[in-house]
């Protein structure tokens, strides 16, 4: 038995057989030389009377010093009953993660997963979330050192915006899952963003009355006349009002998508990852006819060839003129559905008009459909009562005749 050194290992060659030379310095550390001359560092120990051997690496990819250090870890793992192969992977992962910050991990997540696979709007949302919240708070921290307290602290700092705070935690969790499952930078089950209690989110769905819908339309017109929003922004808001389309669908629509004869816009893609048909009423068609064509997109942006970027900002301006400060742009979509339900349109048809993929999404408007049914039922009840009243005659005077007796 000799001490393994660089010079010794480098001088050894094949002799036609498989042989092992053990190190005198570290018991259980050895060099295996195959019949073809391949040199493999190994760690070998006995546990419960059974011999266990694992390969550390190949010479000269590993030096003798590096191999001896890794063999020491492997021998310790074997003797305490752990799997040295798995433990070695964990150590490699920890070393790699120890050199990567959350900012570097987030950029790799965006490059490898988000930008090539998700929709532009989703990419924009993630970039903004990272820039405004996640990276300033934890971007400098090492992936391996990030713990639950770091994520909880970030969540608590955003308590005034609970919906956004919950979204930040969900995004952080997704980034760390990418590190664990895709890059193997942390052990399985070690995501510090798991099982964090989320804030309660108050879901408020605002349905505009018919009078408020008129005010919304007037607010758009007034804002446009005042020069606060441009003609394309105003047209986009009117299309959203008249069709119930999502703002992203409105801005994604191109002139080539319009079928004038069938009165519809046929989008090749949508939020549900399927083609989407937006039906156009005569009012919506009038908006399109009056709009100048600037580039491929119906609602053109400030840069040639690009769509309008943020229809929500235009609505914030218009709603001030309408006096509807509590109404979100998405509430126009709810109000479109509300108006349809109030006219007795079935939930199935409302779902088709709104482009819902599953019926459960449309179910939120069920109470509006019931309200419409109750109103119709009241009208029918009144009509029935009137019909009964009209068909009922006053009772006649009955004169009883005397019966003639037979002679």
VENFEN-V830884 format. One record per helix or strand. SS is the DSSP state (h for helix, s for strand). FROM is the first residue (numbers start at 1). TO is the last residue. If there is no record, write none. Layout:
SS,FROM,TO / SS,FROM,TO
This chain:
s,2,2 / h,6,11 / s,19,23 / s,29,33 / s,39,47 / s,50,59 / h,64,79 / h,84,97 / s,101,101 / h,102,117 / h,120,138 / s,142,142 / h,148,157 / h,159,182 / h,210,225 / h,231,243 / h,247,252 / s,254,254 / h,255,257 / s,258,259 / s,264,267 / s,276,279 / h,282,290 / s,297,297 / s,300,300 / s,307,307 / h,311,322 / h,330,342 / h,347,354 / h,359,391
